[in-house]
Amino acid sequence: MSTRESRSHWLADTQLTHLGRNPASHEGTVNTPVYRVSTYVWENTQALAEFRRKSADPAFRGNAYGRNGNPTTAAFEDAVAELEGGYRGLIMPSGLAAITGAVLAVAKAGDHVLVTDNCYWHARKVFDDVLSRYGIETTYFDPELGADIAGQLRPNTKVVFVEAPGSTTFEVQDIPAIARAAHAHGALVLMDNTWATPLFFRAFEHGVDISIHAATKYLVGHSDAMLGVIVTTQPLYAQVRSVVRDLGYIASADDAYLGLRGLRTLGVRLRQHQQSALRVAHWLQQRSEVLEVRHPALPGSPGHEIWKRDFLGSSGLFAFVLKPLPDEAVNAFLDSLQLFAMGASWGGFESLIGRQTPQRAVTPWQVPGVLFRIHVGLEAVDDLIADLDQGLAGIAHHFSPEEA
Ligand SMILES: *Cc1c(COP(=O)(O)O)cnc(C)c1O
């Protein structure tokens, strides 16, 4: 098969079709097989000695024990890393493990971490409740701060953690400006790039040092596996690998296979999510019941100009705000939907919706009304719009109290 050098010129859809598989190494199979393995054996003492000699090189990735990986996990790691333009990937058992592992790999007791105030709520919980116990201090910054983040950097700030757009309220951060300030200060930029995926945000071209994906979402894409991946630059790889594998983090070959399977259709799926989500977002914007649609590709949405400058597309997840409603009406609306299920996740083929209560430390959430997050799946978009339409019709009397 072709070398990595020749493949890096391929366009994304060609990469998605060809990365992470090599029929010549696997009996001609189109897909990399599932290697279920804990234990490898060496043919003789000479082979073992040879393996030990090669292991001195931090870039060497031989098979010695299942916790260090197998050919299926390695194929997934290589495919994501190459797609994103990073050096190498590290498969992780979940997106959250990827966040925790990446931070633990580069920060230590006494360090300070700056985190965007609109980050994934469970990442916030890790910073506040877990890493704080190990002497890593976290403060939060306004996601719309941009270059002014310089004023928040402390002598001991080691990491700036960004998530653009934040996956609950969808402000897009100015990653290049943040990265310039962080790097001038000697801090690293870690990014949760789950929303855009490597297809729609080229993290390393915008100054990110470590890109993190909840592969559970769009990369796997079918709501049937938990998976994470950390992609690093070359200088950081050995250190991050050493720490996350020492912590015992690995994912199974079966789940790595599902990650590879998902990558094959990532391009077509994401473009369809994008197109349908934009249709639904525009439709919601026209509705009198809707106060605000927060979708990075809509003018007026926070950080839209930055999205336009830096991103190559938008995915299927966004938020909208309904005019204030009693809880019973919110519940009636959610219960009436046939195609939008209530689910905590997103990134699968199916549409989801949920009411959100953003948690903030320094930028209090003051938007009036009821915030919903919506994942627009791969159903026919006209059916999705009809579903929302009948859902809103069912609670129409709440919006015009004089007729109630
Ligand atoms: C879901 C999610 C995660 C965590 O991923 P898991 O695989 O569920 O652990 C991290 N970041 C974002 C933005 C997410 O939506």
The ligand as an SDF file (V2000), in Angstrom:
LIG
                    3D

 15 15  0  0  0  0  0  0  0  0999 V2000
  -19.8310   13.1800   24.9560 C   0  0  0  0  0  0  0  0  0  0  0  0
  -18.7640   14.1970   25.0130 C   0  0  0  0  0  0  0  0  0  0  0  0
  -17.5630   13.9390   25.6750 C   0  0  0  0  0  0  0  0  0  0  0  0
  -17.3200   12.6800   26.4410 C   0  0  0  0  0  0  0  0  0  0  0  0
  -17.2860   11.5580   25.6280 O   0  0  0  0  0  0  0  0  0  0  0  0
  -17.6750   10.1110   26.2090 P   0  0  0  0  0  0  0  0  0  0  0  0
  -17.2590    9.1950   25.1450 O   0  0  0  0  0  0  0  0  0  0  0  0
  -19.1490   10.1610   26.4730 O   0  0  0  0  0  0  0  0  0  0  0  0
  -16.9030    9.9440   27.4720 O   0  0  0  0  0  0  0  0  0  0  0  0
  -16.5860   14.8990   25.6240 C   0  0  0  0  0  0  0  0  0  0  0  0
  -16.7730   16.0660   24.9890 N   0  0  0  0  0  0  0  0  0  0  0  0
  -17.9200   16.3490   24.3500 C   0  0  0  0  0  0  0  0  0  0  0  0
  -18.0590   17.6510   23.6670 C   0  0  0  0  0  0  0  0  0  0  0  0
  -18.9560   15.4330   24.3590 C   0  0  0  0  0  0  0  0  0  0  0  0
  -20.1060   15.7330   23.7650 O   0  0  0  0  0  0  0  0  0  0  0  0
  1  2  1  0
  2  3  1  0
  2 14  2  0
  3  4  1  0
  3 10  2  0
  4  5  1  0
  5  6  1  0
  6  7  2  0
  6  8  1  0
  6  9  1  0
 10 11  1  0
 11 12  2  0
 12 13  1  0
 12 14  1  0
 14 15  1  0
M  END
$$$$
